[in-house]
């Protein structure tokens, strides 16, 4: 059950041109001097736990650090608030990478892993980036405790002047930023379209336009007709692509405005938290979203036999349920 955030992040940050530009323009200089981004490889491995994939995405880069194997572990947090346990999660995922490395190369020292966090929430990030800050240390115990800190980036707070790099990277960061624009999204959308227009290769223009547009339409509640007019004015040759993408998402119930209506429905169901009301809310919103008349008797019986805590989890994740199979995953 891939979220729009996860899909967009993985698709864009798995592009070598985006990854290279990001590292070159935002990494500290003292680190950049240690490796050559020409050696960068994108790993297909993911280390985020299944139950956290609604809130986190990751991409792993292989690099040469002073001629030695190393990794850059990029974790993308798309919660609306900071997670105080993120250092522990990073340590867990770093350990997974090292274990995988040992299985593939059972000799020599472990490679360096540079952990970094891209935060995508709307609350101020005020968490200490050192792992040891999570531990209730006592005198003379620090040497027994793992300690590291992670690189941190919050592009939702960056100004236009701070969003730099290749056109591909600027498009990616601008689109991420657009998720948090409240008053001037129209201007941001204009700027995104102007950047896409600067891409020289027709195939690349289509790729970035389609991927970026799908993400924006799924997360930003903005008038589709106004967006269509902007596309007509700036990239008229993409008008047909815009409408076909918007219509497809509308048919699937994934347009941001439609999802707001679904959200309102389960906010009301959240007030009481009673089992019967939760089941009624889940059944109603699932059938509405999937455009079916009812759930099977077997599925309804499973819901009746499900604990209250699991029902609350299902309710809070209704937006990610795309099929009856997704619902059954929570019930099995």
Number of C-alpha atoms within 10 A of each C-alpha: 14 13 19 17 24 20 13 21 20 15 12 20 21 19 14 16 14 21 20 20 19 19 15 17 15 15 15 11 10 8 12 15 10 12 17 15 18 10 13 18 18 17 12 11 12 14 20 20 13 9 8 11 17 20 17 22 25 24 22 23 22 17 22 19 19 11 11 10 13 19 23 19 23 21 24 21 25 21 16 13 14 18 15 14 11 19 24 13 17 23 17 14 20 20 14 15 21 17 14 13 14 15 10 9 12 11 9 7 8 15 16 16 19 18 21 20 21 19 25 25 20 16 11 12 15 8 14 13 18 13 19 17 14 16 11 8 12 7 5 7 9 13 7 8 11 11 15 15 17 18 14 16 16 16 18 20 15 13 11 12 6 11 18 17 18 16 18 22 22 21 25 21 21 23 21 20 21 21 20 16 14 10 8 9 17 17 13 17 19 16 17 22 22 15 17 23 17 11 15 9 10 9 10 13 19 17 13 18 21 16 16 21 19 20 22 22 23 22 19 17 17 15 11 15 10 11 17 17 13 18 21 15 13 16 16 14 12 16 18 13 16 21 14 11 16 20 14 13 17 16 11 14 20 23 24 19 18 16 17 14 10 18 16 11 15 18 13 13 19 16 10 10 15 13 17 12 15 23 22 14 19 23 17 16 19 24 15 14 20 15 12 9 10 14 14 10 9 9 16 15 11 14 24 14 10 16 12 17 11 13 21 18 11 21 23 15 13 19 19 16 20 17 13 14 10 14 19 13 10 13 16 7
